[in-house]
């Protein structure tokens, strides 16, 4: 998901590192753990799961981030606003 946003990552051990997409930097301080499903930037403090990443990277709301991820995974979501 992170690489789809154009972020180049390099593996170091179990963690992947790259330049943070949320602030300008020269050194890779953006870490992604595939095992935990989390990201964290040691420079600006941004972090979270894949939903939070989509919210920030694509500047969308939580429901829209969930819709985009569901669409990408081929999962149909029920319209919860009707219930």
Secondary structure, DSSP 8 states (H G I E B T S, - for coil): -TGGGT---EEETTEEEE--TTS--SS--EEEETTTTEEEETTT--EE-HHHHHHHHHT--HHHHHHHHHHHHT-----GGG-
